Amino acid sequence: MLAAWLLAAACLGWAVVRLLGLERGFPAVPLIAFTPFVAAAAAAIVLVALVLRQRSAALVAAVATLVLVAVVAPRALGGPSEPEGGDGPRLRVMTANMRFGHGSAEALVALVRRSRADVLSVQELTPELADRLEAAGLSALLPERVLDLQGGGGGMGLYSRLPLEPSGVIRRSKNPMPVGSLQLAGAPPVDLVAVHPVPPVRTRVEQWRGDLRRLPPATPDGRLRILAGDFNATLDHAELRRVLDTGYVDAAAQVGAGLHGTWPHGRRIPPPVTIDHVLADERCGVRAVSVHTIPGTDHRAVLAELELPANG
């Protein structure tokens, strides 16, 4: 009987922390990513408490369930959206974390070819992986690039089918995040940012928070901006919601694909969470989002088909 009460109270506490964005430090920050699973668990606790005739505990768990479902369910209920001010050109943006450069270059290039991606953000891009991507034919598909090649997990890159101009880097706690600018006929200029904050492990939570706060805000009255990469954060993290609140939309959540787990793929523990994102200026339309397996990496690639606003 006591167990039902303790579980119900724990779910309610989790709901309060998530609703108010109160997660701080380790382990609260990484744990909040598992909110969708806690929502399901809270619903199960309601049933268990009712079976045990613990009506008060069931009521507490039901309140927690309602709160958690309210914050999680919209990610699965969206649909395609229209760009502001008329239909412009479409832009297919892909992001892939290649796990210290071990992901299959051939599989990634094949996915780019099959999906007709226009832009690719690569995280954990090592010099060796860059060479393998070149050998697999990426330059024939996406000849433009802005790269910061490093060993281990620090390398980053932007590849593009369209002319891509380097436009600076965003300094973060460990490695810079490159920025490129492109121009599509019939649309305003677009700034692209390859994103990869440090993970919020025990000694790096504050570094993670600082990295997310260094991401450029959306500019609703200025240039279009798209952020693509491994954010090491889900929509249950207040820090990522703060970025969104500046004027971005999470492409996957917009079309109802926001609960497709992207990491860790191929493992049972921990259960998969959605930390790889394409965040688009809210003036853009989002047509479709899909996730794809790349052998050799524990992240799934994300492909977002965006429709840019027409150049007015």
N, C-alpha and C positions, 0 to 999 in steps of 0.2 A: 504494500500500500504506500509506504514511504517513497519507494522508488518511483512510483507514478507521479507523486508530487514533485520530487527532485527533478525528474526529466521535464515535466511541464514548466517548472520554474526556470530551468536552464534554457528552454526554448524561448520563453518570454523575455529573459534577459538578452538572449541573442537578438531577438526581434527589436528590442529597444536600442541596442548598440548599432544595429544595421540601419534602423530608421533615422537615427540622429547622427550617424556618422561618427561614433565615439571610439572606433577601434584605434588603439594606440600601442605602439611597441610590439615586441615579440612575446608570445605567439599570436596575439590578437589579429595583427595585420594579415599574416598569411592565412589564418584560419577563416577570416570573414569571407574569403573566396569561395568557401564551400556552402554558402547560404542556400543555394537551390536544394542541396541535399538535406539541410536542416529543415527546410520547409516541408519536404516529403516526410521526414522523420516526425515532425510536429503533428502532421495529419495522422500518422500511425499511432502516436501517443494518445490522441483523442479517442481513437477506437479502443485502445487497450484500457484506458481509464474508464471508459463506459462499460466495458466488459467486467471490470473490477468494481463497478458501481461507485467509482470515485468521481462523482459529478463535478465537484469543485475543481479537481485537478483537470478534468476534461474541459471545463470552461476556460481555465487558464491556457491550456494547450490550444484550444480553439481560437482564442484571441491571438496567440502567437502565430498560428497557422494563417489566419486572415491577414495579418500584417506582412508576413513573409511572402505569401502568395501575391499580395498586392504589389510588392516591389520586384518580384521575380517574373510573374506571368507576362507583363507587357513585352518582354524580350521574345516571347514565342507567339505573339498575337499581331505582329505588324504586317505590313504589306508594302508593295512598291510605292514610291513617292515621286512627285513631279518636281522638276527644278523651278526655282523662282524666276518669273519673268519670261517664260517661254522655253521651249525645248532647244537645247544646244547640242553639241557633239557628245558622243559617249566616250568614256574613259574607263578602261578595265585596269584595276589596280590590284596587284598581288603582293602578298608578304609571306616570307618563309624564313623561319629560324632553322639553320642547318647544323645545329648541335656540334659546336667546335669544329665545323668544317667537314663533319663525317657524313652529312646527308648526300644522297645520290645526285650528282650533277646531271647525269643522263636523264633521271626521272624528272628533275626540276625543269630542264630544258624541254623535255617532251610535254610537260604540263603547260609551259608557256606557249609552245607551238599549238597545242590542241585547244587551249582556251583563248588564244589570240590576245594575250595580255599586252597592254600598252606600256605598263610600268611595273617594275619588280623591285621591292625592297627586300634585301637579304641581310639577315643578322647572323653573327658568328661566322663571318666571311674571312677565311684565312687565305693567304697567298696561294696555297696549294689548291684550295677549292676554286679560286678565281681562275687558275690555269685549267682545271678540269671543266669548268663551265665554258671556257673559251674553246677547248677541244671538242666539247659536245655540241657546239654550234650556237651558243647564245648570242654571239656578236652578230650573226646573220639575222637574228630576230629582233634583238634589242641592242643596236650598235652604240647608243649613247650611254655614258656612265659617269657617275660621281662616286669614287671609291675611297675607302679608308681601310686598307688591308692590314690586319694584325693577326698574330697567332692567338690560339685559345678562343675565348668567347668575345673578344673586343672588336673584331672587324665588322665593318658595315658597308653597305653598298646600295646605290640606286642605279638601276638599268632602265633604259627607255627606248621605245621605238621612235619617239618624236625627239626633236632637238632639245637637249637638256643642258641648261647652263648652271654651273656651280654657283651657289649664292650664299656661301658661308657654312659654318658649323655651329651646332649648339653644344656648348661645353657642359659636360656632366661630371659626376663624381669620378668616373673611371675612364671613359673614352668619349670622344666627340660623336655627335649624331649629324651626318651630312644633310645638307639642304640643297635641293635643285629646283630650278624654275623652268617651266615649259609653257609654250603658247600653242593652243589649238585654234585652227581657223574657226571663227564664229563664236568664240568663247573668251572670257576675260583671262588674263594670265593666271597660272596656277603655281603655287609653291608646294613642293613635296618634301616631307621630312621623314627620314628613316629613323625609327624609334626603337630604343632598347635600354631602358633603365636597368640598374642592377636589381637582382631579386631581393625581396624583403626577408632575407635570412637573419639569423640571430644578431649579427654584428652590423648589419647594413640597412636596417629599417629607415634610419634618418637619411642615409644616402639615397635610398629608393625614393623617399618623399621629396628630397631636394631635386632629384632627376625629373620627377613628374612635374614639379613646380617650375622647372626650367623650360618645359615645352611651350612653344609660342601659342598664345591665345588665338582663337579665331578672330578674323577682322571683318565683321558684318558689313562695314562700309568701305572695305578695301579689297585687296587681292584675295582670290580664293586660296585656301590652304587645306592640304590633305596630310594627315599623319598616318603612317602605316608601319607596323612592326609588332614586336613582342613587347608589350607594355608591362609585363609581369604584374598585371593588375586586372581585375574583373570589374564589371559595373557595380559590384557590391562594395568596392573601395571608394571611400569618400574623396580621395585624392583624384581618382580618375573621373568621378562625377564633376569635380570642380573644373577639370579641363573641358569636359563636355558643356558645362554651363556657360562657357565663354562664347558658344555659338557653333559647336560641332554636333554632329549626329553620328552615333555608332551605326555603321552600315548594316551589320548583321542584325542588331536589335530592330532596326527600322523595318526590315522585311520579314521579321519573325524567325530569324535563324540565330538569335542571340544566346541560345542555350546549347549550341553545338560545341562540345569540349574540344579544345585545341592542344592541351597539354595536361598530363603526359600521355602521349599515344603509345599503345603497346604495353601498358602496365595496368595492373589492377589496383595498386595502392601507390599514391593516393588516387581517388577517382578524378576523372578529367574535368578541368575547369577551362573557362574561356579567357585566355590572357593575350591572345593574338588578335589584333583589331585593325580595321581601317576606319579612321575617323574622318569624316568629310565635312566641309563647310555646309551649314544647314541650308544654304541656298541651292545646293546640289540635289538632284533627285537620285534615289537609290533604286535600281531596277532588280538586282539579284545579288545574292551572296552565296558562295559555296565553300566547303572545306575539303581538302585533298591530302591524302597520305603520301609522304615522300619517304621511301626506304632510307634507313640510316639515321633518321632524326626522330626525336620524341615529340616534336611539334608537328601539327598539321598546318599546311599552307592555307591561307585565306584569300579568296578571289572575290572582289567586289566590283560589280558593274555599275558605274555611276553615269548620270547624265548631267552635264554641266549646264548652267544657265546660259541662255543666248547672250551674245555680246550686244548690249543695248546701245 
